[in-house]
């Protein structure tokens, strides 16, 4: 089974966006951590550095786009999950 297609960027999960790559690289700080440790670090960075805003708009697809959430620094649970 080819799982690689599930790891590719999408229009919402734009993991190839330069600001997303820079954010992730800064959070991970090197390649010595295990994949689980990297995931945990990323989780805490989004949880603690992106403000939870229950009034964040949610009626357009771009409100869920990871790079937009990072740029705005806010979002509720679903947009934060895309980041």
Secondary structure, 3 states (H helix, E strand, C coil): CCCHHHHCCCCCCCCCCHHHHHHHHHHHCCCCCCHHHHHHHHHHHHHHHCEECCCCCCCCHHHCCHHHHHHHCEECHHHHHHC
